[in-house]
Amino acid sequence: MDLAKTIAAEFALRPGQIQAVIDLLDGGNTIPFIARYRKEAHGSIDDQTLRRIAERLAYLLGLEKRREELEKALTEQGVLTQELREKLLAARTLAELEDLYRPFRPKRRTRATAAKERGLEPLAQWLLLNQGTGSPAREAARYITGDVPDEESALAGARDIIAEMVSDDAALRKDLRAVLLREGVIHTAAAKDEDSVYRMYYDYQEPVPRMAAHRVLAVNRGEREGYLKVTLDLPDDRVLERVRRRFVRGCGETAQQVAAACEDAWTRLLFPSLERELRGELTDRANESSIRVFAQNLHQLLMQPPVKGRVILGVDPGFRTGCKLAVVDENGKVLETGVGYFTLPGQTRQKEQAAALIEAMVRRHHVTVIAIGNGTASRESEQFIVSLLPRLPGAAYAIVSEAGASVYSASPLAAQEFPDYDVSLRSAVSIARRLQDPLAELVKIDPKAIGVGQYQHDLKQNELSAALDGVVEQCVNDVGVEVSTASAELLSRVAGIGPVLARNIVAWREENGPIPSRAALKKVPKLGPRAFEQCAGFLRVADSADPLDATAVHPESYGSAKALLKTLGFSLGDIRNGGVPQIGQRAKEYGLERLAVAVDLGLPTLEDMLSELAKPGRDPREELPAPALRTDVLDIQDLKPGMELTGTVRNVIDFGAFVDIGVHQDGLVHISRMANKFVKHPSDVVKVGDVLKVWVVDADPVKKRIALTMVKDKT
């Protein structure tokens, strides 16, 4: 298989582009490095597409390996014909390969195996070849032995052999697989007389092509937990006719024997096998779709704009043990911690003490934002903080997702970072920091623990982890990392570094002080030329003597960058003073293609460099809407149909999005209420972190359900 040509056709790209990507991957280059610094080689393919190309390449390499294994096995069996070899070469999926190998795969003992042992295979062949003539009974009489007592026994054994041949036919299986995907209907029924969360599936059916990922996963879980019985319904007569058309020739007695074998093959062998395959394929598709949604949500969560330059008070709500408090400065350093008791009824004196404590913290450290975790007692904490705001001039608050905070707080990393704090105090620090810089804080947590998706534990965990790790890597490298202050966890996500080198960088800093330049990174143990090439462009050194060290310009292009500045009449000093916003216009006046030749750069790299020099160290997160800061509080009881609110998207799922509107209970915007047009998937309209204007459709305080709409006339 020509891998470059095959992948190029699938991605609508040129084979040369794909071959360049393959060569770069084979050379040990990372996806972020390839996407950012090798654009000329592959034609500016974006990083997400590069990851999909890498995944497809891995699949096709696995396909090639399996093809070689099957060719070897078939050769050893002495059954590999030229025709079969060509079919193996033409197969484009693992399923097609396995179908071709199926007739030759060593099988457990079957009815067909037993019939062959009794010498009935020639009779089966005779029935297939003589469907228009001859007497099956007369021919079967020739096979009567001690193991075959009569003609019917002989014919039954021959039919078993034919049925297995029918079931193993690769072309037929491919055809029927397509029919099941196109015309099958999944039907679910209650497996026990007991109410459950699966009640909507107790008498439910849906065509296979329309089965959404979240419903596939729900049905699978309900079946696994014993609440549902799941069957696949098909137009059996039409499907059986397709089987007969492939094997039955004529309508005489012999043809009737073959037709009976075809019917047996369908009901006993083909349908159960293909049903399992179909359910497996539906699950694989649901897995892929759900992982994609997880990845999109995580990307948006990590790329939420940081609340920079603010001193923040983090509140980890609680009842009996009180609310843990932690103040962090503009750089995330912990300034003070404490505990306040203000969430239980009564406790007047304790609430007064808590109010005094919080007011003192806010005034002492000039806190302007209070970050409240959204877990247990969040609602009560929010009400208390809002009641204090008149005493805290200039302060506002935000509700922050606690997802994963408890995982981090109990981790060895948190214990190492805050050995003198208990678990809940660490959570308060994490809550404050994740509002201050979501990316820097959330990289400390297993991405799967952040909880931005559906049916997480039903998905293929290795694939989910790989996808989410890729998202974290992409976000960290898109933003860039200040090498002298970043945590080891953040550094480990930089292209080419990893956990070992990250720890080495931190150890070098602790021993020698802040890293003075990118070039100084080469002094870090085990950070060799290859690792430096991959990581240098994503690391920032703000206080370096060379201002280019604080930009996304790669050291390999420093010479070109200096030549570019000189050609356009600027200097390195201009970069240090906030960049040169007019550099892009001056470059256009000079002529981009002419300029690229003059400074020895490809056009894509030149354009990236111009953008970077115009605004050095640009944080792409700053272009997104800032987190919503609040100064008041609502209750679900206050919500009325038609009420207009502003909310923040917390989670995007297959059937809609959950939006935080400041009432502690997120509201659901169903996909049907997202626009005045058909929406294929909610992620096409909204993303995690988006700030939306919504209207209340309905609010049920008892069930704690809030229905929202993004379209005013759909209330």
N, C-alpha and C positions, 0 to 999 in steps of 0.2 A: 504494500500500500504506500502510495506517495502521501506521507502525512501532511506536508505543507499544502499540497493541492487539495486534499480532502478537507482540511480544516478551513482553508481559504474559502472554499465553496460554501461551507456552513455559515461562515461569519461575513460573507460578502466582502472579503478583502483579497488583496493580491497574494499569490503564493510567495513572492519575494518577501513580503511583510511577515508572513507566518514563519518562513524559514529563518528570518533574522531573529524573531522571538525565540524559536527553538534553539538556535545557536547561542543566544544570550543566556537562556535558561541552562543549557548544557554546560555553559562556561561558569556556572555557579553564581550568576547575578541574581539579586533579589528583585521582586516585582516593583517595589517603590523606586529603586534605582533605575531599572529599565524604563519605567513610565516617565520619570522626570529627566533623566540625563542621557538617554539614548534614543531620543525621539527621531533623529535623522535616520537611524538604522531601521526602525520599524514603521515609520510614517505616522508618528504621534498617536498611537493607539492608547486609549485611556487605561488606567490601572484596573478598573473593574473588568473591562474586556480582556485585559491581559490575564487576569485570574481565571476567567472562564476558558480562555485558550489553554492555559496551563492544565486546568481540570480535564478538558477534552483531550489534550495530548496524553495525559496520564491514562485516560480510558482507552484510547486507541493503541497505546503501547501495551496495555494489558490485553487488548483484543489480539494484537499481533503475537504476543507471547502464548496466549491460549491457542491460536491458530497453529503455531509451530508445535505445541504439545499434541494437538489432535492429529496433525499430519504424521508425527512420529508414531503415535499409537496406532493409527490406521495402517501405516507402512509395516509396522511390526506384526499386525494381524494379517497382512497380505491382502488387504481389501481396498487399498487406495488406488482408484482408477484415475485417469486423466480428467474425466467428467466430474468426479467427486472433488478432485483437487481444484478445479476451476470454480466449483460451487463454494468451496471453502474460501478461496481468494475473493469471491464476490460478496461474501457475507459482511455486513456492516454493523451487526450487533452481536453481543454474546449469545442472545437467545437464538439467533439464526445459526450460529456455529453449533450450539448444543443440539439444535434440532437435526442438523446434518449428522452429528455423531450418535444421535439417539439409537438408531437401529444396530449400531456396533458396540454400544456401551455394555460392559458386563452387567447382566441383570440378576436380580434375585430370582428364585424359582417362580415361574408363572404358569398359568394354564397352557400358554403356548409352548413354554419350555417342556412341559410334561408331554404335550402332543408330539413335539419333535422327537423326544426320546422314544416314543412308541412308533416312530417311522412314518408319521403322517404328513411330513412337509411336502413330499411329492404330490400327494392328493390335493393339498392346498394350492399348489402351483397349477395342477390340472384344472381345478375349479376356476381359477382366474383366467386361464388361457382358453377354456372351452365353454364360454358362457352361452354361446348360441347353439351348441350341439351337444349330443351325448347324454347319458343317463347318470346322474350323480350316484344313485344307489348301486348301479351295476359297477361303476368305477370303484366305489367304496368297498364293495365286496372283496376286491383284490387285497384289501389291507386288513382283513379279519385275521387276528392271531390270538394268542392267549391273553395279550394285554388289550386287545380290541375285540370285544365279544360279538359285535354286530355292526351292520352298515351305519346305523344312526350314531353309534359311538365314534366310528371313523369320521363321519361328516362333522360331528360336534367338535372333535379335535382339530379338524382342518379349518373349521370356522374360527376357532380360537387363534390359530396361527395367522389367518387372514386379518382378524380383528387387531392383532398386535402390529401387523404390517401397516394397516390403515392408521393406527394410532401413532406409528413412528414416521409417517410420511412428512418430510420437512415442509414441502410446498403446501400441503393441506393444513398443517398446523399454523403456518404463517397466515394463510387465508382466513382460517377460522378465528385466529387471534384478533385479526382486524374486525371481523364480524362482531365478536363479543365486545370489543371496545366501542363499536359504532352503534350496536343495537341492544346490547345487554341492559338489564334493569336490575338494580340492587333492591332487594326487598328485605325489610327487617321486621321482626315480631318479638313480642315479649317472651323471654325464656322462663320467667317465673312470675307468679302473681304477687308482685311487690312493687310499690311505688319507688321511683328513683329519679335521678337527674336525667335519665335516658327516656323518660316517658314519651317525649315527642317521637321517638323511634319505635314505639311499641306496635305500631301499624303504619309503616312508612315505606314508600318506594320512590325511587328516583332513577332516571336513565343514567347509565354510566358516564356518557360524555358530559353531563351537567353536574356530576358529583363534585362539590367543592372540597378543597383540602380539609377544612375544619370538620366537615361532616364525615369524611372518610375516617379521620382520626377518632372522632367521637364514636362512630359505629364500631371501629376496631376495639376501642377501649371497653365499650359496653358489652361486646361479645367476649372479650377476654375476662371481664369481671363477672360473667355469667348472667347478665341481665337481658341480652339480646341473642336471637337466632338470626343469622344472616344467610340469605340465599341469593343466587343469581338466576334471574328469569330470562328466558330466551324464546324466540319463535322456533321451537324445536323442529317442527315439520320442515321449515325452510332451510334450517341449518343441516338437518339430516339429508335433505335433497342434494345439498352441495357435496356431502360426503359420498352419496350414491353416484352422483354424476362423475366423480373421479375414478370410481372403481367398477361400477356395474355396467356391463355391456349386454344389452338384449333384455329379454323378459321370460326366457325359458326356465326350466327347473334348476339348471346350473346357476343362472343369473340370480335366481331367488335365494340360493345358498349364499352367494356373495353379498346380496342385499341384506340378508339376515346378519351376516358377519359385520357389515358396516353399521347396522343399527346397534349391535352389541358393542362395537368399538366406540361409538359415540356415547352411549349411556354409561358404559362400565369403565372406559379408559380415557377417551378424549375429553369429555365434558368435565369430569372431576379434576383432571390434570390442568386443563386450560382455565377452569374456575380458580384454582389455586394461583396460577400464573397471573390471571387478571387481578385478583385481589392483591397480589404482591406488587403488580405494576401500579395499581391505584395508590397503594401505600407509599411506593417509591416516589410517585408524583407528588403526593401530599407532603411527604417528607421534604422533597426539594422545594416545593412552594412555601412551606412553613419556615424552612431555614432561610429562604430568601427574605421573607417578611421579618424574621428575627434580625437578620443582618441589616436590613434597611432601617429598622427601628433603632438598633444599637448605634448605627452610624449617626443618625440624627441626634440621639441622646448624647453621644460623646462629643459631637460638634456643636452642642449648645453654647452660646456665647458666655464667656466667663464674666463674673461680676468683679471687674478689676478695680483696684485702688480703694477697696472698702474694707473696713474692719467689721467682722461678722460675728454675731453671737449665734452659736448652734444650740438647738434645743432638742434633746432626745426625750420625747414624752414618755411618761409612765404614771401608774396609779400608786400602788402601795409603796414602791421604792422611790417615788418622787421623780422629778424631771431633771435629767443631767444637763448641765450648762457648760459651754466652752466658748471662750472668746479667742479668735485667731486674728492676727494682724494682716496687713495687705499681702504678705508673702506666705500666709498659712502657718506662721509660727504661733504656738499656743501661748496666750498671755495670761489667762486665768481660767479656772474651772470652779464649779460649784454645783449644789443640788438645791432645787426648790420644790416645795410641796404645795401645789395649787390646782390639782385636777380632781380631787375628791370633794363631795359635798361637805359643807360645814368647814372645819379647819380655818376659821376666820383668822386666828392668830398666825397660823403657819402661812396663810396666803399673804398676810401683811408682811411677814418676814421675807417671803419670796419676792414680793413686789419691791421691797427695799433693796434686796440683793441684786435683782435684775437692773433696777434703776441705777444703782451704784456702779455696776459693771459697765452699763451703757455710757454713763457720764465719764467714768474714769478712763475708758479706752476709746471714747468717741465712736461708739458703735452706730452705724447708720442702717444696717440690715440685720434682721433677726430671721434665721433659717429654722423652720420648724419641721421635724420629721413627720411623715404622713402615716405612721403606724398607730398602735394602740395609744389611746388618750390624746391623739392629735387634735381632735375636735375641741376637747376641753382646754388644751394648751393654747390653741388658736384664740379661743374666746377670752382667755385670761390675758394673753399678750395684747390683744386689741384693746382691752379695757385699760391697759397701761400706756398705750401710745400717746394720749394727751400729756402724760408726764415725761415723755421721751421725745422732745422736739427734733424733727429731722429724721426720725427712724421710721422704717417701713418693715414689712415682713413678707416672707415667701414660704409656701409649702414645698418641701423638698422630698422627693421620693427616697424612702429608706431602703429600697431594694438592694440587697447585698450588703448593707451596712453591718448587719449582725455577723455575716460571714467574715467580713474584713476584721471586725472588732475581736473576734475569737481566734484569729489566725496568728501563726508565729510571727508574721510580718508586723502586725499591729503590736504584739507583745514586745518585739524588738524596738519598734519605733516609740512606744509609750510604756515602758516597763513599770512605771509607777502608777499608772491609771488602771481602774477596773474596766471591764468590758463596756459598760454603758457609757462611761466617760469618753472612751475611744470612739464610740458611735456618735456622740455629740460633736467631737472634733471632725469626724468624717462628714457629718451632715453639713457643717459650716463650710468645709473645704470643697464639697462637691457642688455647692452653689458658687463658690469663689472661682473654681476651675474644675468643671466636671471631668474633663479628660484626664488631668493629672491625678485626680483622686480615684476615678473609676477604673483606671488601669491596674489598681491594686487588687481588684476583685475578679474572680473567675467570671468571664462574660456571661456564662450560663446562669449565674446567680443574680443577674441584674433584672431578669424577668420581663423582657419586652417582647412578648409573643404569645403563642398558644401551644398547648400540648407538648411542652418542652420535654417531658420525660418519656414521651412516646416516640420521639424522633431518634434517628441514628446518631448516637452521641459523638462518635468520631467525626462524622461529617459536620455536625453542628459545631463542635469545638473548632474544627479547621476553618469553617466559614467565619465564625465570630472572631477567632484570632486574626484572620486576615483583615477583618474590619478594623480591629484595634490597631493593627500595624499600619493600615492605610491612614487612619485618622492621625496617629502620632506623627507620621512622616509628612502628612499634608501640613500640619501645624508647625512642626519643627520643635526642637528641644534645647533649652538652655543648659549646656553641658555642666556648668559649674554649680547649678542648684537643683537639677532634676534628681528625683529618687532613682534608685536602682531599678525599680519596677518600670518606671517610664523609660529609662535608658534602654532596658532590655527589649523594648518594642521597636527601637530604631533599627532600620535596615542594616544587616551585617553585624549587629552587636550580640544580642542574646544575653541570657542571665550571667554567664561566666564573665564576659567582658564588661558587662554593666557593673558587677561587683568590683572588678579590677579598677574601673574608672573611679568609683566612689572611694575605694581604698587609697588610690593615688591622690585624690583630692584631700582626704583626711590627713595624709602624711605630708603633702607638699603645698596645700592651699589651693585656691581656685585655679582652674586650668587657664593659662594666659592666652592661648591661641589654639587654632585648629592643628597647627603643625605640632604643638606640644603633645597632642593625643598619641603621637607615635612613640612617646616614651612610656605609655601605659603597657604593662606586661601583657604579652600575647595579642596586642592590637597591631597586627602586621599590615603590610601594604594592601593586601586584598580587602581586609576589613575596613581599613581607612578609606579606600576608594568607595566602598558601599555606603558608609555611614557619614562621611564628612559633610556632605551637602545638607544633611538633615539636622546637624548639630549646630547650635549657635553659641558664639562666644562674645557676649555683649561688650565686655571691657577690653577686647583685644586691641593691640596697636594697629592692626589692619582692619579697617571698617568692613571689609568684605567678609570677614569671619562672622559677622552678625547677620549675614544675608543667606539666602538660599542659593547663591552662586557657588558652584562646586570649585574646590581648589584647582582642579585641572584646567579651569577656564579663567583663572585670575588674570593671566596675561591678556587674554582677549577682553576681559572686563575693563582693565586699565586702558587698553588701546581704544576701546569703545568710548570711554569717558573723555579721553584726550581728543579723539577725532571729533567729538561733538562739543568740545569746549568746556568740559567739566573736569573736576578733580576728585580724588578720594575724599578730601575734606568735605565736599558737598554732600556725600552720602552720610557722613557722621552727623551732619546738621539736619537730619530728617529726610534725606533723599532729594531727588531732583524731579519733581512732578512734570516738568516741561521736557524731560528727555525723550519721551515718546513722540511728541510733536516735532522736535528737532530731528529725530531719526527719520520720520516720514518725509520731512523736507529734504533730507540728505538722500533718501531712497533706500528702502530696506534691503533690497537685493544687492545693491552696490555696497551698502554698509556691511552686510554679511561677508562679502568677499574681502573687504578691507580689514576686518578684524578676525578673519579665519574662523567663522562660525556658520553652522547651518541655520536656516531661517527660523525653525521652531525654537532652537536654543537662544537665538538672538532675541526673539520676541519675549521669551520667558525672562531673559536677563534685563531687558528694558523695563518690564513690569516690576521686577524686583528692585532695580536701582531707583525707580520712581518712588517706591515706598518700601524701603528695606525692612525685612523681618515682618512683612504683612501677615497678620493672623486672619485666615479665611473665615474664622468664626465671627469676626466683628461685623461681617456683612449680613448676618442673620438677626432676626428680631430678638431683642433683649428679653430676659426672663421677666415675667409679670410680678411686680412688687405691689403688695396690697396694704391698705390702711383701714379696711373695714372687714366685716364678716357677715356671711349669710347663713341661714339655716334652711334645710330642705323644706321645712314648713313654710318658708317665705316665698318659695317658688310658685309662680302662677303661669298657666299657659300663655304664650306670647311674650313673656318677659325677655328682654334683650340682655345678654351678658357677654363678658369677655372671658375666654378660657384658654388653657394651654393643653395641647394634645399630649397625653401621657403614654398611650399605647395605640398602635394601629394593627388591626386584625383583618381577617378575610371579609367579615361582614360589616365592618364599620370602624369607628375610632372612639376611644374613651377620652373624655375631655375634663380636665380639672377646672371647675367654675367657682371654686372657693367655698364649697359647702361640705368638704371632707369626703363626700361620696361622688366619685366621677360620674359624669353623665355619658350616655351612649348616643353618638350620631350614627344612625344606621346608614348603610351605603345608599339606600334609596332616598335619603334626605341630605345628600352631600352636594347635589347640583341639580339644575333643571335639565339635565341630559343624562344619558346612560353612562354609568361609571363602571368600568371593567373591574377595577380593584381600588379600594380606599387609598392605597399608597400613591395612586396617580393624582390624588387631590390634596391629601394632607400628609404631613410627616411629624414624627415625634418632636416636640419642642415648638411647633407652630403655635402662634397666638391667633385665636380665631374670634370672630363675632358670631355668637350662636343665639338661638331662641329656644325657650322651653316649650316642649310639646306636652309633656306630662311628668308629674313627679309623684311617686308613691312612697310616702314616709315609712309605711309598714314593711314593704318589701325592699326598701332602700334602693329604688330604681328611678333613674332620671332619664327621660327621653328628650333628646335635643335635635335641633335641625340647623343646618347651615343655610337653608333657604327660607326666607321669612314667610313666604306664602304656603309653606308645608307644615305649618303648626296646626 
